[in-house]
């Protein structure tokens, strides 16, 4: 399995704070990689390198290489950043649908990208809602406000919205931490389904969730990548004592 | 199907495949004894490695499921039961290999009269049937069939209790088969253990499907507990 994303000695500073201390890691294509670690360990900062979200934070400095399909995304032209973000979808902790109808939430990205063909948009909305395992629940109320959906449905809608513009990578930052166990289960099953088509990177505080959904796991601590490997190995016999202590709940 | 369902399905499939292999091992061992087929006996010895690797695979599957999915209720029972069944099957596999080894130790064909008089073939057939029925009970979720296994263990015990006397009679009647008679005695001791292992399998099957613990319960309670 080849690497979709690769970072080589990636450092990130917020002002004087050294948030990522030389991370070298390959993210496998069409697999789920979970990033775990205690709060402030750098896992979300690392995730946000991949779509240059950290650029939006003032006084941020980045060094090292972040390669996406072999191209350093920190050396692309400013005009190409939009296309990078089209290719790298993102889902956040709290469902954040737009104050629009269910249909329009998913169609939004397509319209912004200049697609006007109504039947094409309709087809894409249906396909994406199906991919996000939401179609059956919303097909009869596509014109209702997205806010009428439950939290779990809203989050799947946000996933559909991210998938509509056909990214190849999906970044998920704590996608189920605001949801009840049933909705969480649905999101996890969805992640398991989607990995055949997308490269997924998920940040989670919930170690059991990392175990359930991911193929590979990286454990971050104090801005460093302590251990990375197959999730089965990390959760049954980690190499580093720090990883063992964290996953067994003995610190962090 | 959830991710956990997929993993449990794989675990079940591995267990059933291991079970079929063990049933096959016992059947081949019986044929090797009946036909004094040394090649077949050697095949059984060789296949024992496959049984062992299956046990390791089932152990690893279970370890991963515990670590990654924290199963509960019937999912948890399946994983607990799979660990124990894997272990029992491995022991039955060892017994099949031991019997094959005894066949190889014989220097002449086993006299048919000895096999008949000691009732080893009857014992073998009952043991095979118990393991095969336990497999069917597990596969078909048939706890009624699983309960019939407890009764059949008595047949093995009865034959085994008379084994010593019958073997002695064989030695007196066929002195040239004294060595083979003793080998038959050793095989019967091993086969009696298959009955105990089958009972363990039946207990695990009932625990999995009904969440009832039958271990250390009286025999009547086990057979009739609906």
Interface residues (C-beta under 8 A of the other chain):
Chain A: X185 X188 X189 X192 X208 X211 X212 X213 X231 X232 X235 X236
Chain B: X2 X3 X4 X63 X64 X67 X68 X69 X70
